[in-house]
Amino acid sequence: MDFTLVHMALHLRSYSPETWHFVAKVGKGYQLPHKGTHTRRVWSVARYKGQGRLAEPGFRNPRWVDGELVILDGKYIKGGPVVGFVYWAPEYHFLVFFNRLRLQS
């Protein structure tokens, strides 16, 4: 089964109005290979190409950047498998972990 994850949002622990957003197509046909990466050896179960939305404080100047949805095996993380998104912004790269996702209706 293939499906698209659209605009998943994580409300930050600070309970600020900002949210993290990303879009990724998920399914066997969309899975990225582990060849040439160290992610499989370290922690990744699956990787999918996507885009994440970033903005300045107050959600000013929002923009989409390339990224990857990663599913981690949870071996070294309390609570089991974890979903994360790697944002590949031109000026920096970072990984956000999602431990509970709320999908839009």
C-alpha positions in Angstrom: 0.0 0.0 0.0 1.3 3.4 -0.9 0.1 6.6 0.6 1.1 10.2 1.0 1.7 11.8 4.4 0.6 15.4 4.0 1.3 18.2 6.4 1.8 16.2 9.5 2.3 18.7 12.4 4.0 18.4 15.7 3.1 21.0 18.3 6.3 21.9 20.1 6.7 21.1 23.8 6.9 24.8 24.6 3.3 25.0 23.4 4.1 27.8 21.1 1.9 28.4 18.0 4.6 27.2 15.6 4.4 23.7 14.1 6.7 21.5 12.1 5.3 20.4 8.8 6.5 17.9 6.2 5.2 16.0 3.2 6.4 12.5 2.1 5.2 9.7 -0.1 5.4 6.4 1.8 5.3 2.9 0.5 7.6 0.2 -1.0 7.8 2.0 -4.3 9.0 5.2 -2.7 11.5 3.8 -0.1 15.1 5.2 -0.6 17.9 2.7 -0.8 20.4 2.4 2.1 23.3 1.8 -0.3 26.0 4.3 0.2 24.6 5.5 3.5 25.4 4.5 7.1 21.8 4.9 8.3 20.9 1.2 7.9 23.9 0.1 10.1 23.1 2.7 12.7 19.4 3.1 13.2 17.2 3.5 10.2 14.5 0.9 9.1 13.3 3.0 6.2 13.8 6.3 4.5 11.5 8.3 2.2 12.2 11.5 0.2 10.0 14.4 1.2 9.9 18.1 1.8 9.7 20.0 5.1 8.3 23.5 5.7 10.5 25.9 7.7 9.8 29.5 8.8 11.2 32.3 10.9 9.8 32.9 14.3 6.1 33.9 14.1 5.9 31.7 11.0 7.2 34.5 8.9 8.8 33.8 5.4 7.7 30.1 5.3 9.5 28.0 2.7 9.8 24.3 1.7 13.1 22.5 1.8 14.1 19.0 0.7 14.3 16.3 3.4 13.8 12.7 4.4 11.2 10.9 6.5 13.1 8.3 8.5 11.7 5.4 10.5 14.1 4.4 13.3 14.2 0.9 14.8 14.0 2.2 18.4 16.8 -0.1 19.5 18.5 2.7 21.4 15.5 4.8 22.0 13.1 4.3 24.9 9.6 3.6 23.7 10.3 1.6 20.5 10.2 2.7 16.9 10.3 6.4 16.2 9.5 8.5 13.2 11.7 11.5 12.4 12.2 14.0 9.6 15.5 15.3 8.4 15.3 18.9 7.1 18.0 19.6 4.5 17.9 23.4 4.6 20.8 25.1 2.6 22.2 26.7 5.7 21.9 23.8 8.1 20.5 20.2 8.5 18.6 18.9 11.4 16.5 15.9 12.5 13.2 16.3 14.4 11.8 13.3 16.3 8.0 12.7 16.4 6.8 10.5 19.2 3.1 11.3 18.7 1.6 12.5 15.4 -1.8 14.1 15.0 -3.1 13.8 11.5 -5.4 16.4 10.1 -8.9 15.2 9.4 
